[in-house]
């Protein structure tokens, strides 16, 4: 079914990427990057369904050749960490035909990007026929009316007037200078460099240390580029994509819709799945379990279980009347749901405790290991300096030679002790060498992130359990006027079936990770929460007395044709 996915990222030299390479990838073609002379060949790549280049009116017509377009972009950017292009990857609704998908994409690009003055290089990929998605590569530097590039950032000089500092571009400074604003330059004041205006420096006879005036670190951003790079604009593009896709789905007669908002913004309690990516899916196809795919399976199972529980409770709530069988069914259904929520909370709690215990045990060792390494480096450097000093000291300077020899021996002994401690720390972490420490550090960092997610899950299931307890209390109030022993008797009759159903649901959701011991403890927790131990025994005693009384009444002899 249609899903919402619109991923935005930058193509930057700082990240080792190239706009020419990105274009060659999306178009499955071979292109030469004239900036670094690298040939990028993606002609063997499969799945290209459609491709096109869209230009605004002011762009040179020869840029319809994507190789010329992106080489022009590469030529305009001079720095080693320049941002070259903005890339969007959008999932196309699978309900639409290829022609409808292309029409959706064309309208969206022309309305949102080309109309703003961007050049767009677009392609649709669909390798297996089940995952149609579009790659959109956009220029990030605005164009002038004559087709030349505008600046992305402009030098901004920090000028001063009457002790007030203000930034001006080169064009603005001409008029600002007439108003009394002056540029600040670095001057040598003793051993320091101090920024001041030329008139003040000349009065003190200071010498200029540099010809470059004081300026802001990054300059002033082009207002058009600033708007394109803003968070607000990205949110607007995300919403526009959902609107455009839903409009096409509606015109095509499909009921499916997509939504750009998060689950929290939409008021949904279900957990969203994560993006798996081609690497994870490739591992799964080879029979290797991927962590990301496994997490998605667990999320989907949890969401399905939650939907099923809510649906069952909703139906029972609508059907409940003041009758013992229906009330007993509803109360036991809620009790079964509580078993599931308590199991989830116990399972999550055990996982969190194990990770917390591990981190509490490992962190002090890692901290000590870091300190030991720093001490080894410091003492090693100090010993090296002493060796150098000893080598340069004349042999006849016996007192100094003895002192240096003593200090070197002390440092050598300290270093041996530190190295021994380091080996002991590595052994305590089951690390064969220093390189393995990085793996432990990554493991700890990953656990910290996992604990945050676990806390979110705990909050969610605690809220579900509290809601179930409220519904249970409401049913008990509803049953206040009924025969309590009889109600409990009917509940006990259906309890085994409801418990078995709850256990089956948990077992299906957790698979091989299901733990009967946790379920046993969860039953005990629910019994305590509902205060059932005393209630069940008192009801059983009451029912037993009833049965005994009935038997005794049957055994009393009749007198004058009536029972006594």
C-alpha positions in Angstrom: 0.0 0.0 0.0 1.0 3.7 -0.3 3.6 4.8 2.3 5.0 8.2 3.1 8.8 8.5 2.6 10.6 11.7 1.7 14.2 11.7 2.7 16.3 14.8 2.3 20.1 15.0 2.4 23.0 17.1 1.1 25.6 16.1 -1.4 28.7 17.6 0.0 32.4 17.4 -0.7 33.0 17.4 3.0 31.3 14.0 3.2 33.4 12.7 0.2 30.5 13.0 -2.3 30.3 14.4 -5.8 27.3 16.0 -7.6 28.5 14.3 -10.8 28.6 10.9 -9.2 25.2 11.4 -7.6 23.7 12.3 -11.1 25.5 9.3 -12.7 24.0 7.0 -10.1 20.4 8.2 -10.5 20.6 8.2 -14.3 22.5 4.8 -14.4 25.0 6.5 -16.8 28.8 7.2 -17.2 29.9 10.7 -16.4 33.3 12.4 -16.0 33.8 14.8 -13.1 36.1 17.5 -14.5 36.8 18.9 -11.0 38.8 15.8 -9.9 39.1 13.9 -13.2 37.2 10.8 -11.8 35.0 8.8 -14.2 31.8 7.6 -12.5 30.2 4.6 -14.3 26.8 3.2 -13.2 25.8 1.8 -16.6 25.5 -1.7 -15.0 22.9 -0.6 -12.5 19.4 -2.0 -13.0 16.0 -0.6 -12.3 16.0 2.8 -14.1 12.3 3.4 -15.1 12.4 7.0 -16.2 14.7 10.1 -16.0 14.6 13.8 -17.0 16.2 17.1 -16.3 14.1 20.2 -15.5 15.5 23.8 -15.9 14.2 27.2 -14.9 13.8 29.8 -17.7 17.1 31.6 -16.9 19.3 28.4 -17.0 21.5 27.8 -20.0 19.8 25.3 -22.5 23.0 23.2 -22.7 22.4 22.2 -19.1 19.8 19.7 -20.4 22.8 17.5 -20.6 23.2 16.5 -16.9 26.9 16.0 -17.2 27.4 19.7 -18.2 24.9 20.8 -15.6 26.7 19.1 -12.7 30.2 19.9 -13.9 29.1 23.6 -14.0 28.0 23.1 -10.3 31.3 21.5 -9.4 33.2 24.4 -11.1 31.3 27.0 -9.2 32.1 25.5 -5.8 35.7 26.2 -4.8 36.1 24.9 -1.3 36.9 21.3 -0.2 33.8 21.1 2.0 31.3 22.8 -0.4 27.7 21.8 -0.5 27.1 20.8 -4.1 23.4 19.6 -4.3 20.3 18.8 -2.3 19.0 15.2 -2.8 15.5 14.0 -2.1 14.4 10.3 -2.2 10.7 9.9 -2.4 8.6 6.7 -2.3 6.0 6.7 -5.1 2.5 5.3 -4.4 2.4 1.8 -5.7 -1.3 2.1 -6.5 -0.6 4.6 -9.3 0.4 3.5 -12.8 3.9 4.5 -14.1 2.3 7.3 -16.2 0.5 8.6 -13.1 3.7 8.4 -11.0 5.6 10.4 -13.6 2.8 13.0 -13.8 2.8 13.3 -10.0 6.6 13.7 -10.0 6.7 16.3 -12.8 4.0 18.5 -11.3 5.6 18.4 -7.8 9.1 19.2 -9.1 7.9 22.1 -11.4 5.7 23.6 -8.6 8.1 23.2 -5.7 11.6 23.4 -7.1 11.9 24.7 -10.7 9.4 27.6 -10.0 11.8 28.6 -7.2 14.8 28.8 -9.7 16.4 25.4 -9.0 17.6 22.9 -11.7 16.3 19.4 -11.0 17.8 16.1 -12.2 15.2 13.3 -11.6 14.9 9.6 -12.1 12.5 6.8 -11.1 14.1 3.5 -9.8 12.1 0.3 -9.5 14.3 -2.7 -9.4 11.8 -5.4 -8.4 8.5 -3.8 -9.3 7.5 -3.4 -5.6 9.5 -0.4 -4.5 9.1 2.5 -7.0 10.9 5.6 -5.7 12.3 8.8 -7.1 15.7 10.4 -6.8 15.6 14.2 -7.1 18.9 16.1 -7.3 18.6 19.9 -7.0 21.0 22.8 -7.3 21.6 24.8 -4.1 23.0 28.0 -5.6 20.4 30.5 -7.0 20.7 31.7 -10.6 20.8 35.3 -11.9 18.5 36.3 -14.8 21.4 36.0 -17.2 22.0 32.3 -16.2 25.1 32.9 -14.0 25.4 31.7 -10.5 24.6 33.9 -7.5 26.7 33.8 -4.4 25.7 31.4 -1.6 27.4 33.5 1.1 28.9 37.0 0.9 31.8 38.5 2.9 30.4 40.5 5.8 32.8 43.0 7.5 32.3 43.8 11.2 32.6 47.6 11.3 32.5 49.9 14.3 31.0 53.4 15.0 30.7 55.0 18.4 31.5 51.7 20.1 28.7 49.9 18.2 29.6 46.9 16.0 27.6 46.0 12.9 28.1 43.8 9.8 28.2 45.2 6.2 28.7 43.5 2.8 31.2 45.1 0.4 28.3 46.8 -1.5 26.7 48.1 1.7 30.0 49.4 3.1 30.3 52.2 0.5 27.3 54.0 1.9 28.0 52.9 5.5 31.5 54.5 5.3 30.0 57.8 4.5 28.0 57.6 7.7 31.1 57.1 9.8 31.4 53.3 10.0 35.0 52.0 9.8 36.5 48.6 9.2 38.6 46.9 12.0 42.0 45.5 11.3 44.3 43.4 13.6 47.2 45.3 15.1 50.2 44.2 17.2 49.8 45.4 20.8 52.7 43.9 22.6 52.5 40.2 22.0 48.8 40.3 21.3 46.7 41.0 18.2 43.9 43.5 18.8 41.3 44.6 16.3 40.8 48.3 16.0 40.1 51.0 13.4 43.0 52.5 11.5 42.6 56.0 13.0 43.0 54.7 16.6 45.9 52.5 15.7 47.8 55.3 14.0 47.4 57.5 17.0 49.3 54.9 19.1 51.8 53.9 16.4 50.6 50.3 16.2 51.7 48.1 13.2 49.0 46.2 11.3 49.4 42.4 11.8 47.2 41.4 8.8 45.7 43.0 5.8 42.3 41.2 6.3 39.6 43.2 8.1 37.5 41.7 10.9 34.5 39.8 9.5 31.9 37.3 10.5 33.0 33.7 10.4 30.7 32.3 7.7 29.6 35.6 6.0 26.1 36.6 5.1 24.0 33.9 3.5 22.1 34.6 0.3 18.4 35.1 1.4 17.2 32.7 -1.3 19.7 30.0 -0.3 18.9 30.7 3.4 15.2 30.1 2.7 15.9 26.9 0.8 18.1 25.6 3.7 15.6 26.4 6.4 13.8 23.9 8.5 10.5 25.6 7.8 11.0 25.1 4.0 11.8 21.4 4.5 8.6 20.9 6.5 6.6 22.7 3.7 8.1 20.5 1.0 7.3 17.4 3.1 3.7 18.5 3.4 3.5 19.5 -0.3 4.6 16.0 -1.3 1.8 14.4 0.8 -0.8 16.8 -0.6 0.4 16.2 -4.2 0.4 12.4 -3.8 -3.0 12.3 -2.1 -4.5 14.5 -4.9 -3.2 12.0 -7.5 -4.5 9.0 -5.5 -7.9 10.7 -5.2 -8.1 11.5 -8.9 -7.1 7.9 -9.7 -10.0 6.6 -7.6 -7.9 5.1 -4.8 -9.0 5.3 -1.1 -5.4 5.1 0.2 -3.8 8.3 1.6 -0.3 9.2 3.0 0.5 11.5 5.8 3.7 13.5 6.3 3.1 14.0 10.1 4.7 11.8 12.7 2.8 9.2 14.7 2.9 11.6 17.8 1.5 14.5 15.8 -1.3 12.3 14.5 -2.2 11.0 18.0 -1.3 7.4 17.1 0.1 5.1 19.8 1.7 2.7 17.4 5.4 2.8 17.1 6.7 3.8 13.6 9.0 1.3 11.8 12.5 2.4 10.8 14.0 2.6 7.3 15.7 -0.7 6.6 17.8 0.2 3.6 19.1 -1.9 0.8 22.0 -3.3 2.8 19.8 -4.8 5.5 17.4 -6.2 2.9 20.3 -7.8 1.0 21.5 -9.5 4.2 17.9 -10.9 4.7 17.8 -12.2 1.2 21.0 -14.1 1.9 19.5 -15.7 5.0 21.3 -13.4 7.4 19.2 -11.7 10.1 19.6 -7.9 9.9 19.2 -5.9 13.2 17.1 -3.2 11.5 14.8 -5.8 9.8 14.5 -7.7 13.1 13.6 -4.5 15.0 11.0 -3.7 12.4 9.5 -7.2 12.7 9.3 -6.7 16.5 7.7 -3.3 16.0 5.1 -4.7 13.6 4.3 -7.6 15.9 3.9 -5.2 18.8 1.6 -2.9 16.8 -0.5 -5.7 15.5 -0.9 -7.1 19.1 -1.9 -3.7 20.4 -4.4 -3.2 17.6 -5.9 -6.6 18.3 -6.2 -5.9 22.0 -7.8 -2.5 21.6 -10.3 -3.9 19.1 -11.3 -6.8 21.4 -11.8 -4.5 24.3 -13.8 -2.0 22.2 -16.2 -4.7 21.1 -16.7 -6.0 24.6 -17.2 -2.5 26.0 -20.0 -1.9 23.4 -21.6 -5.3 24.1 -21.4 -5.2 27.9 -24.8 -5.3 29.7 -25.8 -6.1 33.3 -25.6 -9.8 32.7 -23.2 -12.1 34.4 -21.9 -14.0 31.3 -21.1 -10.9 29.3 -19.5 -9.1 32.3 -17.4 -12.2 33.1 -16.2 -12.4 29.5 -15.3 -8.7 29.5 -13.5 -8.8 32.8 -11.5 -11.9 31.8 -10.6 -10.3 28.5 -9.2 -7.3 30.2 -7.4 -9.5 32.6 -5.8 -11.3 29.7 -4.7 -7.9 28.2 -3.1 -7.0 31.5 -1.1 -10.2 31.4 0.3 -9.1 28.0 1.1 -5.6 29.2 2.8 -6.9 32.4 4.8 -9.4 30.3 5.9 -6.6 28.0 6.9 -4.4 31.0 8.8 -7.3 32.7 10.6 -8.2 29.5 11.6 -4.6 28.8 12.6 -4.2 32.5 14.9 -7.2 32.4 16.5 -6.0 29.2 17.0 -2.5 30.6 18.4 -3.9 33.9 20.9 -6.2 32.1 22.1 -3.2 29.9 22.3 -0.9 32.9 24.2 -3.4 35.0 26.6 -4.0 32.1 27.2 -0.2 31.6 27.7 0.4 35.4 30.3 -2.4 35.4 32.1 -1.3 32.2 32.0 2.5 32.5 34.5 2.8 35.4 36.8 0.4 33.7 36.7 2.4 30.5 37.2 5.7 32.4 40.2 4.2 34.2 41.5 2.7 30.9 41.4 6.2 29.3 43.2 7.7 32.2 45.9 5.0 32.1 46.4 5.6 28.4 46.8 9.3 29.0 49.3 8.7 31.8 51.3 6.2 29.7 51.5 8.8 26.9 52.4 11.6 29.3 55.1 9.6 31.2 56.4 8.1 27.9 56.8 11.6 26.5 58.5 12.8 29.7 60.9 9.8 29.6 61.7 10.6 26.0 62.5 14.2 26.9 64.8 13.0 29.7 66.6 10.6 27.4 67.1 13.5 25.0 68.4 15.7 27.8 70.7 13.0 29.1 72.1 12.5 25.6 72.9 16.2 25.4 74.3 16.4 28.9 78.2 16.3 29.1 79.6 13.1 30.7 81.6 15.1 33.2 78.4 16.6 34.7 78.0 13.6 36.9 75.4 15.0 39.4 73.0 15.8 36.6 73.6 12.5 34.8 72.8 10.6 38.1 69.6 12.7 38.6 68.5 12.1 35.0 69.2 8.3 35.3 67.2 8.2 38.5 64.2 10.0 37.0 64.3 7.8 33.9 64.3 4.7 36.1 61.4 6.0 38.1 59.4 6.8 34.9 60.3 3.4 33.5 59.0 1.7 36.6 55.8 3.7 36.5 55.3 2.9 32.9 55.7 -0.8 33.5 53.1 -0.6 36.3 50.7 1.3 34.1 51.1 -1.1 31.2 50.4 -4.0 33.6 47.3 -2.2 34.8 46.2 -1.6 31.2 46.5 -5.3 30.4 44.5 -6.1 33.5 41.8 -3.7 32.4 41.7 -5.2 28.9 41.4 -8.7 30.3 38.5 -7.6 32.6 36.7 -6.4 29.4 37.6 -9.5 27.4 39.5 -7.4 25.0 42.6 -8.9 23.3 44.1 -5.6 22.4 43.6 -1.8 22.4 41.6 -1.9 19.1 38.9 -4.0 20.8 38.2 -1.2 23.3 36.6 0.8 20.5 34.0 -2.0 20.1 33.1 -2.0 23.8 32.8 1.8 23.7 30.5 1.6 20.6 28.5 -1.1 22.4 28.0 1.1 25.5 27.0 4.1 23.3 24.5 1.8 21.4 23.0 0.6 24.7 22.5 4.2 25.9 20.4 4.9 22.8 18.5 1.6 23.2 17.7 2.4 26.9 16.1 5.7 25.7 13.9 3.7 23.3 13.1 1.2 26.0 11.9 4.0 28.4 9.5 5.2 25.7 8.1 1.6 25.4 7.8 1.3 29.1 5.8 4.6 29.3 3.6 3.3 26.5 2.8 -0.1 28.1 2.4 1.4 31.6 -0.2 3.8 30.1 -2.0 0.8 28.5 -2.0 -1.2 31.7 -3.4 1.8 33.7 -6.1 2.2 31.1 -7.0 -1.5 31.4 -7.2 -1.2 35.2 -9.6 1.8 34.8 -11.8 -0.2 32.5 -11.7 -3.2 34.9 -12.7 -0.9 37.8 -15.6 0.4 35.8 -16.8 -3.1 35.0 -16.6 -4.0 38.7 -18.8 -1.0 39.6 -21.2 -2.2 36.9 -21.3 -5.6 38.5 -21.9 -4.3 42.0 -25.6 -5.3 42.1 -25.0 -8.8 40.8 -24.3 -12.1 42.7 -20.5 -11.8 43.3 -19.9 -15.5 43.9 -21.8 -16.5 40.7 -19.9 -13.9 38.7 -16.6 -15.1 39.9 -17.6 -18.7 39.3 -18.4 -17.8 35.6 -15.1 -15.9 35.3 -13.1 -18.8 36.6 -14.8 -21.0 34.1 -13.6 -18.9 31.1 -10.2 -17.8 32.7 -8.2 -20.7 31.4 -9.2 -20.0 27.8 -8.5 -16.3 28.1 -5.1 -16.9 29.7 -4.2 -19.4 27.0 -5.2 -16.9 24.3 -3.1 -14.1 25.9 -0.1 -16.5 26.2 -0.5 -17.5 22.5 -0.5 -13.9 21.4 2.7 -13.1 23.4 4.4 -16.3 22.1 3.5 -15.4 18.5 4.8 -11.8 19.0 8.1 -12.8 20.7 8.8 -16.1 18.9 11.9 -17.8 20.2 12.4 -15.0 22.8 9.3 -16.0 24.7 10.1 -16.8 28.3 7.5 -18.9 30.4 9.1 -17.7 33.6 8.4 -14.1 32.8 4.8 -15.1 32.0 4.5 -16.9 35.3 5.6 -13.7 37.2 3.3 -11.6 35.1 0.3 -13.7 36.2 1.3 -13.2 39.8 1.6 -9.4 39.2 -1.9 -9.2 37.7 -3.3 -11.3 40.5 -1.8 -8.8 43.0 -2.9 -5.8 41.0 -6.5 -7.0 41.0 -6.5 -8.2 44.6 -7.8 -11.6 43.4 -6.2 -14.0 45.8 -8.5 -13.3 48.7 -11.5 -12.7 46.4 -11.1 -16.1 44.6 -10.7 -18.1 47.8 -13.7 -16.4 49.6 -15.8 -17.0 46.5 -14.8 -20.7 46.3 -15.5 -21.2 50.0 -18.9 -19.5 49.5 -19.8 -21.7 46.5 -18.6 -24.8 48.4 -20.9 -23.9 51.3 -23.8 -23.5 48.9 -23.2 -26.9 47.4 -23.0 -28.5 50.9 -26.3 -26.8 51.9 -28.0 -28.1 48.7 -26.8 -31.6 49.4 -28.0 -31.4 53.1 -31.4 -30.1 52.1 -31.8 -33.0 49.7 -31.0 -35.6 52.4 -33.5 -34.2 55.0 -36.5 -36.6 55.3 -40.0 -35.4 54.3 -42.8 -34.9 56.8 -46.4 -34.7 55.7 -45.4 -34.5 52.1 -43.2 -31.4 52.6 -39.5 -30.8 53.0 -38.3 -29.5 56.3 
